[in-house]
Each structure stands twice: as structure tokens, then as C-alpha cells.
Amino acid sequence: MSDSKGGGMKRDFMQATDKNPSCIMPEKLTLDSPLKFECHPGVSCFTACCHNITIVLTPYDILTLRRRLNLSAHEFITQYTEPIYLEKTDMPGVQLKLTGEKQGCPFVTQEGCTVYADRPTACRYYPVGMADFHGAGQEGGEEKFFFLVKEPHCKGFDELKQWTIREWRADQGVDVRDEMNKEWLRLVMRRKSFSLQASLSESAQRMFFMATTDLDHFRRFVFESSFLQTYEIDPEIVERIRHDDEALMHFSFKYLANTLFGAEGMSINKEKIKEKVKVMQQEQEKNLRQIEEEYKQLKAEREAQRQKAEARKQS
């Protein structure tokens, strides 16, 4: 399976490269491969790549952008995004809602990006895409390589600035984003590997959407429901996720991996299991008593019918 990323491309940054557009250069690059590229206000195509583009937002993108704008998760999602399904799966997510006649990113102006320091992951990749090849759910054995995305309108390649792929990624803050996004992306890729033969239930889709797009809501779910009585969670982790959004985000990935794919790492409280078993036993005993009563009633009705039939014969 491959997970490929090419942020400025006019397609999802997670989209696989099984149908490579002509703008993807057919050459595998390494971290030490050279790159001649620069983007700045003096380039004639400046901000052209910020229009008519699909910008899928990761959970960390949502977190950093709504902090930047001083909005709640719900406010940000409602105002700046629109719903999508991720990577040809039935997993719900969001992308930036384009605006105006030119269908531009809501944060772009003629002077450039107004949220540049907190721009989405997709924007940071361009023009260097990355592909990971790994089996579904595997933690290791991944093969990574890089490739260039050269769109006809982009004049950044005509600039004289020289980098290595490693230097470019460090300058764009991609490594940090990859670390923040990897568990979420692994969930999506794992789901994609199962195809749509067994679809997610509506409740599972709602839970995935809540946990990956609205941390405020997910925190309330954890602390204002029976969640903490249901799962055995280290008290230190409980206190950390109470106030730390990044910690809560990573915890949500762990929770989703467990509930959606049965991954280890979340243990149900033993007392809760006992309570559940007790309830099931009580329900079972109730059903058995009901069946027994129904059987006795049916037996009595048949006996009454037999006695009536005997009485008619004797008369």
C-alpha cells in the first residue's frame, strides 16, 4: 500500500499515486537529493497554487489553525471547512472551504498567506511529495522516498535557491507535522486497506469525526460520560489529556485504533466487565423466565382445550 503526499498539488495530499498526474516527476529522490526551488512574493505565480485546490486538514492542522484564530473547534469547522470522506474510505474528515470567484484558500491574500506559520500540512509539502510503502497496520519496515511535483504554472523552479530535500523539509516544518499526523494517517490507510466491503456504522463514523476534528467535544465525551469508569487509564494520562490538546489528540488516535480495529492499548475496567456480564446474565435469566412462563401458559391452554374436547365426547 502506498501513502503519497504532495501538498500543493490539486488533489488530496494523502491521495495514492496509482494514477500519477503528469506533474509528478518519475524519479525517486532521497533526503540528500538536490532541489532548486524557492517561493516568495517576487515570483510571478505567487499564490496561484492557493486556488482551485483540495486542502485536506489533519487533526493537527485543525488544532493549530483554530488556536491561531482563537476559535473553538466547532466554530472553526463550521466557518472554514466542508465535509469530505478521506482517501476513498468511509472515514469522514474536512477540507478547507474555498472562497470567492477564484475559489481561493480563505487565508490567502495578494500579499500571501495570513496564517503562514500555522499553514496546513498539505501546503508545506509542495513541491516535494513523499511516499510510504508499508502493510496495513505495520509499525516498521516502511520504505520512504520523495518525488517532485512540477506544475506548468509554478515558476519556483526557475529560482536559484539550492537545497537538499532534507533541508527543504526542515525549513517547511514537515518533519514535525509528519510526527503529529502519522497515527491519524495510519488509521486512514488501515481503513483503506479493508476497502468498503464492510462499511463503518453511522455511530463509528460519528465517533471518528468527533475525535479527529473536534477535540473540545471529544474532551467532554471523555470527562463527562462514563468513559473513565469504562476504561482503565493511567491517572497521569488522565490529567495530561484534561488540559493538553496535543496529548488528547494522540489519545484519540489510540482510542480509535482500539475501537475500530481492535488494536491493543486500551483496557476495559474489570469491574465494568463484571457489571456487563451481570447485566447480561440477569437479562438472560429474565428471558428464560419469560420463556418458561409462556411455555406454562401454552401448556395450560392446551390442557384446557383437551378437557373441553373430552367433555364434548362424553356429552
Rosetta silent file (secondary structure, phi, psi, omega in degrees, C-alpha in Angstrom):
SEQUENCE: MSDSKGGGMKRDFMQATDKNPSCIMPEKLTLDSPLKFECHPGVSCFTACCHNITIVLTPYDILTLRRRLNLSAHEFITQYTEPIYLEKTDMPGVQLKLTGEKQGCPFVTQEGCTVYADRPTACRYYPVGMADFHGAGQEGGEEKFFFLVKEPHCKGFDELKQWTIREWRADQGVDVRDEMNKEWLRLVMRRKSFSLQASLSESAQRMFFMATTDLDHFRRFVFESSFLQTYEIDPEIVERIRHDDEALMHFSFKYLANTLFGAEGMSINKEKIKEKVKVMQQEQEKNLRQIEEEYKQLKAEREAQRQKAEARKQS
SCORE:     score description
SCORE:     0.000 S_00000001
   1 L     0.000  146.571  177.639    0.000    0.000    0.000 S_00000001
   2 E  -122.878  144.350  172.418    1.283    3.487   -0.613 S_00000001
   3 E  -120.684  112.273 -177.345    0.594    6.730    1.115 S_00000001
   4 E  -116.444  146.181 -174.829    1.721    9.634   -1.011 S_00000001
   5 E  -133.256  130.770  175.271    1.703   13.284   -0.170 S_00000001
   6 L  -149.997   87.411 -162.247    2.140   16.299   -2.410 S_00000001
   7 L   -55.951  -45.735 -174.962    0.642   19.268   -0.669 S_00000001
   8 L   -81.166   -3.655  179.684    0.389   21.927   -3.360 S_00000001
   9 L   -67.159  152.952 -179.495   -0.979   19.524   -5.922 S_00000001
  10 L   -84.677   62.747  177.796   -4.582   19.993   -6.900 S_00000001
  11 L  -166.641  169.620 -179.370   -5.625   16.788   -5.175 S_00000001
  12 L   -59.432  138.264 -177.636   -5.771   15.347   -1.673 S_00000001
  13 L   -69.092  -15.775  178.774   -2.351   15.388   -0.033 S_00000001
  14 L   -94.650   -5.515 -169.584   -2.920   11.791    1.080 S_00000001
  15 L   -62.942  136.583 -179.494   -4.009   10.503   -2.309 S_00000001
  16 L   -68.951  157.882 -174.820   -2.157    7.433   -3.552 S_00000001
  17 H   -96.587   27.426 -179.762   -0.041    7.676   -6.690 S_00000001
  18 H   -69.178  -21.134  174.195   -1.643    4.783   -8.553 S_00000001
  19 H  -123.343   79.989 -173.347   -2.872    7.337  -11.116 S_00000001
  20 L   -69.698  122.148  171.898    0.096    9.657  -11.368 S_00000001
  21 L   -69.267  160.237 -174.788   -0.710   13.021  -12.941 S_00000001
  22 L   -65.071  -16.565 -178.563    1.853   14.251  -15.421 S_00000001
  23 L   -77.858   -9.748  176.750    3.124   16.872  -12.941 S_00000001
  24 E   -86.183  121.269 -178.427    4.734   14.172  -10.767 S_00000001
  25 L   -74.578  129.343 -174.571    8.333   13.653  -11.861 S_00000001
  26 L   -79.490   60.412  179.874    9.129    9.925  -12.364 S_00000001
  27 L  -144.528  127.065  177.331   12.247    9.900  -10.202 S_00000001
  28 L   -80.070  128.233 -179.111   12.726    8.582   -6.675 S_00000001
  29 E  -113.947  157.761  176.332   14.577   11.050   -4.511 S_00000001
  30 L  -111.840  175.879  178.365   16.279   10.721   -1.119 S_00000001
  31 L   -60.849  -24.920 -177.874   16.678   13.183    1.729 S_00000001
  32 L   -97.045    3.841  177.467   20.065   14.137    0.294 S_00000001
  33 L   -68.667  145.548 -178.958   18.849   14.731   -3.261 S_00000001
  34 E   -76.706  153.410  177.710   19.289   18.327   -4.507 S_00000001
  35 E  -141.954  125.422  174.402   16.370   20.716   -5.004 S_00000001
  36 E  -108.802  104.598 -174.346   16.425   24.063   -6.811 S_00000001
  37 L  -166.524  145.012  171.890   13.277   25.881   -5.747 S_00000001
  38 L  -159.877  141.208  177.305   12.052   28.968   -3.921 S_00000001
  39 L  -123.249  128.382  179.836    8.669   30.619   -3.430 S_00000001
  40 L  -158.916  168.084 -176.129    8.342   34.289   -2.449 S_00000001
  41 L   -57.609  -20.276 -179.285    6.220   37.361   -3.336 S_00000001
  42 L   -80.463  -11.010  178.967    8.556   38.217   -6.208 S_00000001
  43 L   -76.499  135.103 -172.601    7.732   35.035   -8.125 S_00000001
  44 L   -62.236  -25.647 -178.320    5.220   35.745  -10.888 S_00000001
  45 L   -94.993   12.976 -173.897    2.955   32.826   -9.925 S_00000001
  46 L   -49.941  127.186 -179.842    2.834   33.795   -6.234 S_00000001
  47 L    72.995    0.923  178.492   -0.346   32.378   -4.548 S_00000001
  48 H   -61.750  -33.306 -178.275   -1.538   30.717   -7.798 S_00000001
  49 H   -77.128   -0.388 -179.884   -1.254   27.332   -6.081 S_00000001
  50 H   -97.479   11.688 -178.914   -3.632   28.546   -3.362 S_00000001
  51 E  -125.071  150.390  179.329   -6.655   28.488   -5.686 S_00000001
  52 L    49.471   52.824 -175.060   -8.790   25.650   -7.066 S_00000001
  53 L  -136.287  148.116  174.290   -7.074   23.203   -4.766 S_00000001
  54 L   -94.062  116.981  179.191   -8.113   20.477   -2.357 S_00000001
  55 L  -116.757   94.107  177.633   -6.565   21.105    1.063 S_00000001
  56 E   -74.058  134.213 -178.488   -7.413   18.216    3.378 S_00000001
  57 L   -99.879  132.383  173.946   -6.933   19.130    7.022 S_00000001
  58 L   -84.950  164.538  175.607   -5.347   16.794    9.515 S_00000001
  59 H   -54.939  -37.795  179.574   -6.387   16.870   13.185 S_00000001
  60 H   -70.759  -34.384  174.257   -3.184   18.763   13.990 S_00000001
  61 H   -58.790  -46.579 -179.222   -3.916   21.296   11.233 S_00000001
  62 H   -60.913  -43.770 -178.633   -7.312   21.962   12.795 S_00000001
  63 H   -61.376  -48.454 -176.421   -5.766   22.323   16.244 S_00000001
  64 H   -71.186  -36.506 -178.776   -3.086   24.815   15.193 S_00000001
  65 H   -70.290  -42.048 -178.371   -5.361   26.866   12.928 S_00000001
  66 H   -71.351  -29.482  172.068   -8.172   27.281   15.425 S_00000001
  67 H   -64.476  -44.430 -179.552   -5.634   28.300   18.077 S_00000001
  68 H   -58.562  -39.906 -176.307   -4.243   30.844   15.648 S_00000001
  69 H   -91.749   -1.966 -179.838   -7.731   32.231   15.029 S_00000001
  70 L    57.539   47.878  179.654   -8.798   31.940   18.683 S_00000001
  71 L  -120.753  154.369  170.097  -11.817   29.829   17.769 S_00000001
  72 L   -71.695  162.240  178.893  -13.349   26.712   19.260 S_00000001
  73 H   -57.652  -44.297 -178.560  -13.035   23.568   17.168 S_00000001
  74 H   -62.881  -42.267  179.665  -16.751   23.727   16.305 S_00000001
  75 H   -63.598  -43.652 -179.528  -16.525   27.383   15.256 S_00000001
  76 H   -64.065  -48.000 -178.157  -13.513   26.740   13.056 S_00000001
  77 H   -60.628  -42.990 -178.476  -15.013   23.665   11.398 S_00000001
  78 H   -66.504  -40.984 -173.321  -18.319   25.415   10.750 S_00000001
  79 H   -83.387  -35.408 -168.632  -16.799   28.604    9.375 S_00000001
  80 H  -117.002   -2.794 -174.948  -13.795   27.406    7.383 S_00000001
  81 E  -129.187  168.833  171.849  -14.302   23.793    6.319 S_00000001
  82 E  -138.359  150.010 -173.575  -16.588   21.461    4.441 S_00000001
  83 E   -75.022  148.456  174.869  -17.030   17.703    4.961 S_00000001
  84 E  -145.012  173.743  166.512  -15.379   15.034    2.833 S_00000001
  85 E  -106.481  137.494 -172.511  -14.533   11.349    3.018 S_00000001
  86 H   -82.492  128.598  164.554  -10.838   10.648    3.468 S_00000001
  87 H    51.443   45.819  177.525   -8.735    8.794    0.917 S_00000001
  88 H    59.208   37.977  175.398  -11.557    6.865   -0.801 S_00000001
  89 L  -122.794 -177.769  174.007  -12.836    5.477    2.518 S_00000001
  90 L  -101.356   23.174  175.955  -15.984    5.978    4.566 S_00000001
  91 L   -89.101  120.181 -177.048  -13.984    7.855    7.208 S_00000001
  92 E   -78.416  143.915  175.524  -15.289   11.444    7.481 S_00000001
  93 E  -149.295 -163.128  179.628  -12.965   14.430    7.539 S_00000001
  94 E  -138.128  155.644  171.010  -12.825   18.047    6.414 S_00000001
  95 E  -129.590  159.978  178.763  -11.145   20.201    3.802 S_00000001
  96 E   -63.228  138.875  178.280  -10.747   23.959    3.629 S_00000001
  97 L   -85.718  115.972 -178.615  -13.766   25.710    2.155 S_00000001
  98 L   -74.415  153.840 -174.167  -12.621   27.746   -0.860 S_00000001
  99 E  -131.865  160.221  173.041  -13.984   31.252   -1.319 S_00000001
 100 L    75.555  175.063 -179.921  -14.642   33.881   -3.995 S_00000001
 101 L   -63.331  -32.653 -178.620  -14.850   33.690   -7.769 S_00000001
 102 L   -86.640    2.642  178.905  -11.292   32.376   -7.980 S_00000001
 103 L    50.363   63.200 -178.051  -12.046   29.654   -5.406 S_00000001
 104 E  -101.437  162.205  172.135   -9.132   30.534   -3.178 S_00000001
 105 L   -57.205  138.772 -177.963   -7.991   29.387    0.235 S_00000001
 106 L   -65.542  -11.542 -177.177   -9.811   31.521    2.834 S_00000001
 107 L  -107.277    6.446 -178.499   -6.469   32.565    4.307 S_00000001
 108 E   -99.003  141.493  174.307   -4.718   33.746    1.140 S_00000001
 109 E  -130.227  177.949  177.476   -4.413   37.378    0.049 S_00000001
 110 L   -62.868  -26.970  179.632   -2.435   39.111   -2.694 S_00000001
 111 L   -82.994  -10.312  179.288    0.311   39.593   -0.120 S_00000001
 112 E   125.495 -161.119 -175.275    0.406   35.893    0.688 S_00000001
 113 E   -82.332  128.187 -178.611   -0.797   33.524    3.400 S_00000001
 114 L   -83.236   -8.957  179.079   -2.197   35.189    6.522 S_00000001
 115 L  -124.400   33.291 -168.630   -1.656   32.038    8.643 S_00000001
 116 H   -52.133  -45.752 -177.728    1.705   31.058    7.165 S_00000001
 117 H   -63.300  -24.070 -178.999    3.355   29.933   10.414 S_00000001
 118 H  -118.108   24.462 -178.262    0.367   27.653   11.074 S_00000001
 119 L   -61.960  155.100 -177.309   -0.459   26.705    7.468 S_00000001
 120 L   -62.264  160.192  178.583   -1.840   23.202    6.822 S_00000001
 121 H   -56.850  -43.483 -177.682    0.358   20.162    6.284 S_00000001
 122 H   -55.213  -39.354 -177.807   -0.724   19.912    2.637 S_00000001
 123 H   -69.938  -29.230 -175.429    0.690   23.379    1.923 S_00000001
 124 H   -74.994  -26.521 -176.141    4.047   22.538    3.498 S_00000001
 125 H   -70.214  -39.339 -172.716    4.764   19.572    1.233 S_00000001
 126 L   -58.084  133.028    5.562    4.756   21.380   -2.072 S_00000001
 127 L  -101.761   21.600 -176.664    6.689   20.802   -4.263 S_00000001
 128 E  -106.896  110.840  175.656    8.193   17.713   -2.578 S_00000001
 129 E   -89.529  160.403  178.004    5.880   14.722   -2.233 S_00000001
 130 E  -132.806  141.448  176.860    6.625   11.695   -0.082 S_00000001
 131 E  -121.955  134.117  172.998    5.533    8.084   -0.457 S_00000001
 132 E  -112.396  131.383  173.515    5.451    5.458    2.288 S_00000001
 133 E  -113.663  121.163 -178.384    5.112    1.807    1.359 S_00000001
 134 L  -161.811  160.200  176.533    4.007   -0.435    4.193 S_00000001
 135 L   -78.659  158.530 -178.009    1.498   -3.119    5.095 S_00000001
 136 L   -59.381  123.741  174.849   -1.756   -2.231    6.796 S_00000001
 137 L    79.965   -1.688 -179.135   -1.172   -1.548   10.463 S_00000001
 138 L   -71.845  142.854  179.395    2.557   -2.285   10.303 S_00000001
 139 L   -93.837  -22.824 -176.034    4.739   -0.257   12.618 S_00000001
 140 L  -134.191 -171.477  178.055    8.034   -0.888   10.855 S_00000001
 141 L    68.822   25.719 -178.055    9.515   -1.988    7.597 S_00000001
 142 L   -86.749  140.692  175.396    8.416    1.168    5.819 S_00000001
 143 E  -110.053  122.516 -178.766   10.119    2.299    2.636 S_00000001
 144 E  -115.266  141.071  168.914   10.072    6.042    2.067 S_00000001
 145 E  -147.358  169.875 -175.343   11.079    8.023   -0.945 S_00000001
 146 E  -122.924  159.646  178.070   10.427   11.502   -2.284 S_00000001
 147 E  -148.764  160.278  179.942    9.387   12.952   -5.613 S_00000001
 148 E   -99.743  145.043  174.565    8.927   16.389   -7.155 S_00000001
 149 E  -110.764  113.032 -178.873    5.653   17.915   -8.254 S_00000001
 150 L  -116.267  103.384  177.227    6.195   20.272  -11.200 S_00000001
 151 L   -93.697  145.005 -174.077    3.080   22.107  -12.333 S_00000001
 152 L   -55.747  -33.541 -175.739    3.294   24.209  -15.517 S_00000001
 153 L   -77.863  -17.474 -171.458    2.281   27.437  -13.776 S_00000001
 154 L   -79.304  120.992  179.639    4.884   27.184  -10.997 S_00000001
 155 L  -100.059    3.939 -179.537    7.912   29.419  -11.511 S_00000001
 156 H   -62.283  -26.111 -179.146    9.535   28.499   -8.213 S_00000001
 157 H   -75.678  -13.385  178.218   11.786   26.017  -10.028 S_00000001
 158 H   -84.566   -9.931  178.695   13.308   28.884  -12.034 S_00000001
 159 L   -73.280  162.630 -173.140   14.679   30.449   -8.842 S_00000001
 160 L   -93.483   -8.405 -176.369   18.347   29.976   -7.917 S_00000001
 161 L   -61.691  130.503 -178.387   17.948   28.833   -4.302 S_00000001
 162 E  -110.809  134.020  177.133   19.591   25.428   -3.719 S_00000001
 163 E  -135.847  174.457  156.888   18.511   22.936   -1.057 S_00000001
 164 E  -105.830  164.096  176.951   18.537   19.265   -0.289 S_00000001
 165 H   -57.402  -39.440  179.479   15.215   17.544    0.258 S_00000001
 166 H   -61.177  -45.666 -179.230   16.174   17.242    3.929 S_00000001
 167 H   -65.824  -39.914  178.904   16.848   20.971    4.227 S_00000001
 168 H   -63.247  -45.807 -179.265   13.605   21.872    2.460 S_00000001
 169 H   -62.419  -41.672  178.933   11.525   19.636    4.720 S_00000001
 170 H   -64.203  -41.763 -179.618   13.184   21.096    7.836 S_00000001
 171 H   -63.860  -35.325 -177.850   12.583   24.640    6.589 S_00000001
 172 H   -87.071   -5.109 -179.637    8.889   23.892    5.952 S_00000001
 173 L    71.473   26.840 -176.134    8.359   22.143    9.297 S_00000001
 174 H   -71.944  -38.083 -176.977    7.247   18.939    7.591 S_00000001
 175 H   -60.245  -41.698  178.085    9.019   16.552    9.955 S_00000001
 176 H   -62.086  -44.335 -179.957    7.089   17.914   12.934 S_00000001
 177 H   -64.220  -40.326  178.972    3.815   17.579   11.024 S_00000001
 178 H   -60.366  -40.795 -179.567    4.617   14.031    9.947 S_00000001
 179 H   -66.420  -40.622 -179.698    5.185   13.037   13.563 S_00000001
 180 H   -70.122  -31.684 -173.119    1.924   14.653   14.647 S_00000001
 181 H   -94.557  -12.942 -166.224   -0.063   13.154   11.768 S_00000001
 182 H   -62.503  -39.104 -178.052    1.350    9.642   11.488 S_00000001
 183 H   -71.355  -36.071  175.675   -1.080    7.816   13.812 S_00000001
 184 H   -65.374  -45.797 -179.548   -4.083    9.510   12.226 S_00000001
 185 H   -64.162  -35.292  177.892   -2.794    8.732    8.748 S_00000001
 186 H   -64.295  -36.751  176.577   -2.172    5.135    9.778 S_00000001
 187 H   -61.543  -44.833 -178.848   -5.844    4.841   10.796 S_00000001
 188 H   -65.470  -44.738 -179.576   -6.950    6.105    7.384 S_00000001
 189 H   -66.181  -35.540  178.465   -4.548    3.856    5.483 S_00000001
 190 H   -65.836  -42.410  177.190   -5.567    0.869    7.583 S_00000001
 191 H   -64.074  -40.552 -179.338   -9.212    1.527    6.808 S_00000001
 192 H   -62.289  -34.722 -178.195   -8.411    1.956    3.133 S_00000001
 193 H   -67.120  -21.379  178.891   -6.710   -1.448    3.042 S_00000001
 194 L   -85.049   -5.269 -173.251  -10.002   -3.087    4.086 S_00000001
 195 L    55.020 -160.467 -176.593  -11.813   -1.455    1.119 S_00000001
 196 L  -108.843   25.544 -179.649  -15.553   -0.846    1.599 S_00000001
 197 L   -63.363  -37.181  176.472  -16.631   -4.479    1.888 S_00000001
 198 L  -124.025  105.362 -173.808  -17.662   -3.873    5.497 S_00000001
 199 L   -77.180  153.038  175.312  -18.758   -0.283    5.974 S_00000001
 200 L   -70.147  142.516  176.140  -18.360    1.658    9.203 S_00000001
 201 L   -68.658  161.297  178.509  -21.546    2.084   11.176 S_00000001
 202 H   -60.694  -37.640  179.705  -23.001    5.572   11.482 S_00000001
 203 H   -67.146  -37.004  177.743  -22.043    5.664   15.158 S_00000001
 204 H   -67.280  -39.196  177.269  -18.438    4.699   14.303 S_00000001
 205 H   -64.244  -42.456  179.062  -18.301    7.431   11.662 S_00000001
 206 H   -63.251  -41.324  179.675  -19.648    9.992   14.132 S_00000001
 207 H   -65.258  -42.810  179.333  -17.091    8.939   16.733 S_00000001
 208 H   -61.770  -44.272 -178.993  -14.223    9.130   14.218 S_00000001
 209 H   -63.991  -45.919 -179.631  -15.312   12.589   13.087 S_00000001
 210 H   -61.395  -47.956 -173.778  -15.701   13.887   16.626 S_00000001
 211 H   -69.996  -25.082 -175.930  -12.379   12.507   17.867 S_00000001
 212 H  -104.004  -11.255 -179.262  -10.369   13.751   14.877 S_00000001
 213 H  -122.019  -24.946 -174.186  -11.936   17.156   14.184 S_00000001
 214 L  -130.059   82.783 -177.852  -13.478   18.446   17.426 S_00000001
 215 H   -64.170  -29.545  177.615  -11.191   17.920   20.425 S_00000001
 216 H   -60.227  -46.514 -179.708  -13.433   20.114   22.593 S_00000001
 217 H   -66.844  -41.722 -179.631  -16.313   17.699   22.053 S_00000001
 218 H   -64.132  -38.000  178.004  -14.069   14.651   22.479 S_00000001
 219 H   -62.900  -41.649  177.353  -12.756   16.001   25.794 S_00000001
 220 H   -63.487  -38.789  177.804  -16.324   16.395   27.053 S_00000001
 221 H   -60.155  -42.495 -178.727  -17.041   12.852   25.922 S_00000001
 222 H   -68.313  -44.600 -170.126  -14.071   11.556   27.920 S_00000001
 223 H   -97.767  -13.835 -177.178  -14.693   13.549   31.102 S_00000001
 224 H  -116.435   10.898  174.900  -18.468   13.973   31.187 S_00000001
 225 L  -120.894 -166.415  179.036  -19.601   10.462   30.301 S_00000001
 226 L   -86.654   13.987 -175.455  -18.896    7.038   31.814 S_00000001
 227 H   -54.218  -51.176 -175.845  -15.720    6.796   29.685 S_00000001
 228 H   -70.757  -17.192  174.034  -13.246    6.972   32.578 S_00000001
 229 H   -86.952  -20.581 -178.143  -15.255    4.377   34.505 S_00000001
 230 H   -84.343  -39.675 -176.537  -15.313    2.097   31.468 S_00000001
 231 E  -108.564  147.319  174.884  -11.595    2.149   30.595 S_00000001
 232 E   -88.858  107.187 -176.265   -8.543    1.666   32.793 S_00000001
 233 L  -125.105  134.353  179.150   -6.401    4.730   32.116 S_00000001
 234 L   -54.801  130.927 -179.762   -3.274    5.814   33.958 S_00000001
 235 H   -55.045  -33.441  178.418   -4.115    8.782   36.243 S_00000001
 236 H   -65.130  -39.470  177.901   -1.149   10.731   34.831 S_00000001
 237 H   -66.443  -40.189  179.510   -2.569   10.358   31.326 S_00000001
 238 H   -58.718  -45.819 -179.293   -5.998   11.434   32.558 S_00000001
 239 H   -68.305  -34.474 -179.651   -4.557   14.650   33.998 S_00000001
 240 H   -67.054  -45.978 -176.654   -2.482   15.286   30.889 S_00000001
 241 H   -75.531  -12.002  178.006   -5.379   14.963   28.445 S_00000001
 242 H   -66.859  -31.420 -174.650   -7.554   17.126   30.682 S_00000001
 243 H  -126.687  -19.281 -173.948   -5.573   20.234   29.668 S_00000001
 244 L   -99.331  111.695 -176.586   -3.090   19.260   26.925 S_00000001
 245 H   -66.740  -40.195  179.040   -4.659   19.293   23.455 S_00000001
 246 H   -62.594  -42.973  178.446   -1.757   17.503   21.739 S_00000001
 247 H   -62.749  -40.755  178.697   -1.861   14.738   24.347 S_00000001
 248 H   -65.172  -39.311  178.920   -5.630   14.452   23.918 S_00000001
 249 H   -60.845  -47.977  179.430   -5.239   14.279   20.131 S_00000001
 250 H   -65.646  -35.256  176.363   -2.774   11.387   20.348 S_00000001
 251 H   -63.882  -37.863  179.635   -5.019    9.690   22.917 S_00000001
 252 H   -63.910  -36.949  178.200   -7.940    9.948   20.472 S_00000001
 253 H   -64.830  -40.568  179.354   -5.899    8.106   17.826 S_00000001
 254 H   -63.829  -43.194  179.422   -5.135    5.348   20.319 S_00000001
 255 H   -63.567  -44.254 -179.437   -8.806    5.100   21.280 S_00000001
 256 H   -66.635  -39.430  178.331   -9.939    4.944   17.639 S_00000001
 257 H   -60.241  -37.367  179.627   -7.352    2.287   16.776 S_00000001
 258 H   -72.511  -47.368 -174.453   -8.739    0.178   19.616 S_00000001
 259 H   -75.361  -33.471 -177.077  -12.444    0.684   18.936 S_00000001
 260 H   -89.307  -33.994 -172.893  -12.279    0.493   15.130 S_00000001
 261 H  -124.807    2.154  177.842   -9.540   -2.094   14.605 S_00000001
 262 L    72.477   20.713  179.581   -9.133   -3.885   17.932 S_00000001
 263 L   -66.704  151.971  179.419   -5.594   -2.588   18.465 S_00000001
 264 L   -73.923  164.404  176.034   -4.059   -3.081   21.876 S_00000001
 265 L   122.262  -13.074  177.398   -3.528   -0.249   24.319 S_00000001
 266 L  -126.572  123.496 -178.533   -6.981    0.305   25.816 S_00000001
 267 E  -114.172  132.185  177.212   -8.231   -1.941   28.622 S_00000001
 268 E   -77.187  138.014  178.945  -11.815   -2.061   29.822 S_00000001
 269 L   -55.342  130.495 -176.338  -12.251   -1.742   33.576 S_00000001
 270 H   -61.783  -35.424  178.687  -12.637   -5.222   35.106 S_00000001
 271 H   -66.393  -35.557  177.143  -15.481   -4.056   37.302 S_00000001
 272 H   -65.560  -38.412  177.772  -17.262   -2.770   34.217 S_00000001
 273 H   -63.077  -44.244  178.640  -16.816   -6.153   32.582 S_00000001
 274 H   -60.816  -41.876  178.806  -18.274   -7.828   35.678 S_00000001
 275 H   -62.883  -41.817 -179.632  -21.202   -5.391   35.623 S_00000001
 276 H   -64.255  -44.605  178.646  -21.778   -6.068   31.940 S_00000001
 277 H   -61.922  -42.207  179.378  -21.652   -9.828   32.480 S_00000001
 278 H   -61.377  -44.797  178.092  -24.032   -9.481   35.433 S_00000001
 279 H   -62.206  -42.261  179.278  -26.472   -7.436   33.362 S_00000001
 280 H   -64.025  -41.195  178.450  -26.258   -9.964   30.545 S_00000001
 281 H   -64.629  -41.814  178.576  -26.870  -12.830   32.984 S_00000001
 282 H   -63.848  -40.246  178.679  -29.832  -11.008   34.515 S_00000001
 283 H   -65.589  -40.289  179.295  -31.242  -10.350   31.059 S_00000001
 284 H   -64.964  -43.553  178.537  -30.708  -13.968   30.126 S_00000001
 285 H   -63.499  -39.009  178.120  -32.428  -15.187   33.304 S_00000001
 286 H   -61.919  -44.323  179.533  -35.290  -12.767   32.636 S_00000001
 287 H   -64.440  -39.694  179.103  -35.682  -14.136   29.115 S_00000001
 288 H   -64.789  -41.680  177.831  -35.582  -17.714   30.395 S_00000001
 289 H   -63.165  -39.322  179.424  -38.270  -16.961   32.986 S_00000001
 290 H   -65.269  -43.378  178.202  -40.396  -15.339   30.317 S_00000001
 291 H   -62.088  -40.530  179.683  -39.977  -18.337   28.027 S_00000001
 292 H   -64.023  -42.458  178.448  -40.856  -20.642   30.936 S_00000001
 293 H   -64.041  -42.423  178.638  -43.990  -18.624   31.737 S_00000001
 294 H   -63.196  -38.379  178.509  -45.021  -18.629   28.091 S_00000001
 295 H   -65.101  -43.891  179.279  -44.483  -22.399   27.959 S_00000001
 296 H   -62.590  -40.381  179.435  -46.590  -22.930   31.111 S_00000001
 297 H   -65.082  -43.570  178.654  -49.345  -20.731   29.695 S_00000001
 298 H   -63.138  -40.743  179.493  -49.303  -22.592   26.381 S_00000001
 299 H   -64.155  -40.646  178.960  -49.355  -25.934   28.222 S_00000001
 300 H   -65.985  -40.574  178.679  -52.315  -24.791   30.336 S_00000001
 301 H   -63.397  -41.512  179.116  -54.215  -23.619   27.246 S_00000001
 302 H   -66.993  -37.236  177.914  -53.636  -26.951   25.537 S_00000001
 303 H   -65.410  -40.440  178.225  -54.761  -28.843   28.658 S_00000001
 304 H   -64.195  -40.257  178.543  -57.923  -26.727   28.800 S_00000001
 305 H   -65.766  -36.930  179.089  -58.598  -27.461   25.126 S_00000001
 306 H   -65.925  -42.672 -179.374  -58.058  -31.190   25.765 S_00000001
 307 H   -65.304  -38.089  176.921  -60.507  -31.201   28.691 S_00000001
 308 H   -62.869  -41.737 -179.707  -63.145  -29.375   26.583 S_00000001
 309 H   -64.692  -39.878  178.270  -62.701  -31.927   23.832 S_00000001
 310 H   -64.409  -40.815 -179.324  -63.096  -34.808   26.345 S_00000001
 311 H   -65.135  -38.651  178.581  -66.239  -33.179   27.795 S_00000001
 312 H   -65.156  -37.616  179.177  -67.795  -32.876   24.338 S_00000001
 313 H   -64.367  -42.490 -177.257  -67.134  -36.550   23.651 S_00000001
 314 H   -69.308  -28.704  179.491  -68.798  -37.629   26.916 S_00000001
 315 L   -81.639    0.000    0.000  -71.863  -35.464   26.213 S_00000001
